[in-house]
Amino acid sequence: MRLIDNLKPVALTVLMLVAALLRGHEAHAETREVLVVAGGCFWCVESDFESVPGVSNAVSGYIGGTSKHPTYKQVSKGGTGHYEAVQIFFDSEKVSRETLLVMFFRSVDPTDAGGQFCDRGGSYRTALFVSNTDERTLAERVKAEAQVALRQTVVTPILEMTPFYPAEAYHQDYYKGRNLVFTRFGPKRQAEAYKRYRQACGRDERVAELWGDAAPFANKH
């Protein structure tokens, strides 16, 4: 009996510690949120936002279209209605949704309705996707502020969230990949091919022209 009596306080302490750890895990899980944006080439959006403190991951994919499980070939060809988009997973205790939205508008050309930079067509247009009224209200406010800052019409639509389909594996983290690929610049490692593409596309130059010092990812590429 003495042994059992001695074990009871120990068991109770262990249970209390486990419960505390579980509560801590649940509390942390509640701060993990997702923002879905379309900003032209998803390699570039992924690269930009994975550099933001508080962002744990960014996933390239497709959203907004009519067909299920589209491929890159189908989306880039046009006709499916999908956007190239990125799911941005973030810890709201470290970076707010509002901050990320502000950064998003200032990392693209939200005045361009025909695509982004050198990439033209519907799949390369900008867009924001929201899941509820609060997210929509916030997105509309940040969009309005961007329009005032630019003194130009911002055409980026705010759309209801629809199924998001992750892009093919070779698109994920393309900007830091080491696989050898064949490009118009010749054979290059993915990371180098990405840099050449981004420079040739004029993304950073146009963003700097629009936003100046307010561009959050200036001088990072």
C-alpha angles and dihedrals in degrees: 000000000000091000092049092046090051091050095053096071090045092051091047091051091050091050091050091051092049091049091050092050091050092050090050091050092049092048091051091047090055091060093056109098137166132228121191119204137166114213107158117268106034092209088065096045090048092049093049098048099040085065092061116102108242094032109111100183144351123207124199117221151120131282142165101040137115104240125076122240096001121194127229090250092054095046096045091047090057134228100091095086093230126140124216098244144167132225107217113200113200144168106241090205089063103034129012129230088238092056091051092049091051089049091048095055090047093050096057141042101258091179093068114093096177103061136292127295110308093351110089131186140060097294091060098052121116122252143155123221123209134189103198146011095271092053091048093050091050093046092049091051094049090046091052091050090051090052091051091048092050097038086218134101112273109214099184106126124221107223138185115261114262131177113306117214117200113233123243116294095254090062094057113098088352091154091068100031123130100203117119113248133179115239139165085266091057129256110342140165110255094251092053092043089053093052092049091048094048093049094047092047092059095227098141094042093054093045090051090049091053102037107020113187090357091071103109098206099042115141093010097107 
